[in-house]
Amino acid sequence: LGLPLPFLNNKNKRSIISLNNLNELILKSIEYDGKLNNNIFLASDDKLISTKDLINKISKDLDIKIRLFCLPQRLLYLSLYLIGKRKMGESLFKDLVIDNNHTKNVLDWSPHND
């Protein structure tokens, strides 16, 4: 049957980073050993992905069958709010986009599209 998930109409955007880009970024930061002066670096690929597309990609890679269906987000928010899970609703359906420009500029790094 497949795992049913209510993300069919979810169009949020997410910043993620591939393992290859994360490894490259860690190696790049090691090259700057002692010269980074306590900077905080936000790591992400430049390409954004929606929760729906991320679920589809993971299920395909793991060969897991899923069924996405439409459920109004307001109904989901209300349901989660009523059971004390308001933050979960926000984290599932709102955008989570970071600005990685500082990281790219300071470390002279650019993520590759995998």
Residue pairs with C-beta under 8 A, 6 or more apart in sequence:
1 65
1 67
2 65
2 66
2 67
3 64
3 65
3 66
3 67
4 66
4 67
4 68
4 69
5 55
5 66
5 67
5 68
5 69
6 68
6 69
6 70
6 71
6 76
7 51
7 52
7 55
7 68
8 52
8 68
8 69
8 70
9 70
9 73
10 50
10 51
10 52
10 73
10 92
10 93
11 50
11 52
12 50
12 51
12 93
12 94
12 95
12 96
13 48
13 49
13 50
13 95
13 96
13 97
14 48
14 49
14 50
14 51
14 54
14 95
14 96
14 97
15 44
15 45
15 48
15 96
15 97
15 98
15 100
16 44
16 45
16 49
16 54
17 25
17 43
17 44
17 45
17 111
18 45
18 111
18 114
20 112
20 114
21 43
21 45
21 111
21 112
21 114
22 43
24 109
24 111
24 112
25 41
25 43
25 103
25 107
25 109
25 111
28 107
28 108
28 109
29 36
29 41
29 107
32 107
36 106
39 102
39 106
41 102
41 103
41 106
41 107
42 98
42 99
42 100
42 102
42 103
43 100
43 103
44 98
44 100
44 111
45 111
45 113
45 114
46 100
46 110
46 111
46 113
47 113
48 97
49 57
51 92
51 93
52 68
55 66
55 68
56 66
56 68
58 64
59 65
59 66
73 93
76 89
76 92
76 93
77 86
77 89
77 93
80 86
80 88
80 89
81 89
100 111
103 109
104 110
104 111
